[in-house]
Amino acid sequence: MNTGKKLYKSDDRIIAGVIGGVADYFNIDHTLARIVVVIIGLFTNFALVIAYIVAALLMPDKPKRTHRESRDGSYTSYYDASNEGDVQ
C-alpha cells in the first residue's frame, strides 16, 4: 500500500527538524509532538536522544518546491487560459 507520503525533516526546526518532520507525516501539531517527545524522554531516561540523533542522520531534508510546483506536487502554470481573449 503506497500512500505517497514520505518522511522528511521539517523546515520548522528547533534542532534538526526530526520531530517536526514526524509531525508533518502524521499531520499533527508540531508543538504537541515536541511536548509528547519530551514527556516520553523523561520516562525513558532520555534514551530517545539516541533515536533522535539516528533519525537526524538518516532522514533526508525536505526537497525545496519551485515556484511552479504546488503543495500536492502537481505542476501549475501562471498562464490562465480564461483571460485569453481579454485585452487590457
C-alpha positions, -999 to +999 in steps of 0.1 A: +000+000+000+016+032-012+001+064+003+025+087-014+037+102+019+074+105+026+091+112+059+114+143+057+129+167+082+107+197+087+116+233+077+101+243+111+132+233+130+142+236+166+172+214+165+173+192+134+137+191+122+131+154+131+101+159+154+086+185+130+090+160+101+073+132+121+045+157+130+041+166+093+040+129+084+012+122+109-005+155+103-003+167+139+007+200+155+045+204+158+043+219+194+021+190+206+045+165+191+075+181+208+058+181+241+049+144+238+085+136+229+099+155+259+074+137+282+084+103+267+120+112+270+116+119+307+102+084+313+127+066+292+158+082+309+164+102+277+171+071+256+150+089+230+180+112+224+199+084+207+169+077+185+167+114+177+203+116+167+200+085+145+169+099+128+186+132+123+214+115+105+192+092+084+162+114+075+165+134+043+158+171+042+126+182+027+130+190-010+126+226-020+095+235-040+098+256-071+075+284-080+058+262-105+051+232-082+021+232-059+019+217-025+004+184-037+033+181-062+013+187-093+026+211-120+010+245-121+014+273-146+010+310-143-008+311-177-046+315-173-065+304-204-097+320-191-083+355-199-070+346-234-093+369-253-091+399-229-071+428-240-061+454-214 
